[in-house]
Amino acid sequence: MKDIQQHSFQDQTKQKIERILDSTYPLSRDDVVWMLGYITKKVADEDPAITGLSQPQLLQNFHAYAEVAMALIGRRNSSDQEAERLRQWLRQASQGLLK
């Protein structure tokens, strides 16, 4: 039973990530914060996917993560161009962590 619940949770998480990264989906601040939280949890839990990443890849991921965080702090107006830039950084920040 627990395996079924875990599998369902993983499916829901995967669907949410796919939706956030989809250019046709209207990106919200809550979505971006959720995605940063997801990445933070993966790193904090020392997810096995992280151990397979090279140091340059980890640095690129961190740089993109920081860009997203700074964009949220300085965010004024939301535009399609800004949303796509955030999605691009989120893709980079989560590269290698998504299954």
Backbone hydrogen bonds, N-H to C=O, Kabsch-Sander energy under -0.5 kcal/mol:
donor,donor_aa,acceptor,acceptor_aa,energy
5,Q,1,M,-2.2
6,Q,2,K,-2.6
7,H,3,D,-2.6
8,S,4,I,-2.4
9,F,5,Q,-2.5
10,Q,6,Q,-2.5
11,D,7,H,-2.3
12,Q,8,S,-2.4
13,T,9,F,-2.5
14,K,10,Q,-2.6
15,Q,11,D,-2.5
16,K,12,Q,-2.2
17,I,13,T,-2.5
18,E,14,K,-2.6
19,R,15,Q,-2.3
20,I,16,K,-2.5
21,L,17,I,-2.3
22,D,18,E,-0.6
22,D,19,R,-0.8
25,Y,22,D,-1.5
27,L,25,Y,-0.8
32,V,28,S,-1.9
33,V,29,R,-2.7
34,W,30,D,-2.6
35,M,31,D,-2.4
36,L,32,V,-2.4
37,G,33,V,-2.3
38,Y,34,W,-2.4
39,I,35,M,-2.3
40,T,36,L,-2.6
41,K,37,G,-2.5
42,K,38,Y,-2.2
43,V,39,I,-2.2
44,A,40,T,-3.0
45,D,41,K,-2.6
46,E,43,V,-1.5
47,D,42,K,-2.5
50,I,47,D,-2.0
51,T,47,D,-0.7
52,G,48,P,-0.7
53,L,50,I,-1.8
58,L,54,S,-2.5
59,L,55,Q,-2.4
60,Q,56,P,-2.1
61,N,57,Q,-2.7
62,F,58,L,-2.6
63,H,59,L,-2.5
64,A,60,Q,-2.3
65,Y,61,N,-2.5
66,A,62,F,-2.8
67,E,63,H,-2.2
68,V,64,A,-2.3
69,A,65,Y,-2.4
70,M,66,A,-2.7
71,A,67,E,-2.3
72,L,68,V,-2.1
73,I,69,A,-1.8
74,G,70,M,-2.3
75,R,71,A,-0.6
75,R,72,L,-0.5
83,A,79,S,-2.6
84,E,80,D,-2.3
85,R,81,Q,-2.0
86,L,82,E,-2.6
87,R,83,A,-2.5
88,Q,84,E,-2.3
89,W,85,R,-2.3
90,L,86,L,-2.8
91,R,87,R,-2.7
92,Q,88,Q,-2.1
93,A,89,W,-3.2
94,S,90,L,-1.8
95,Q,92,Q,-1.0
97,L,94,S,-2.5
98,L,94,S,-1.0
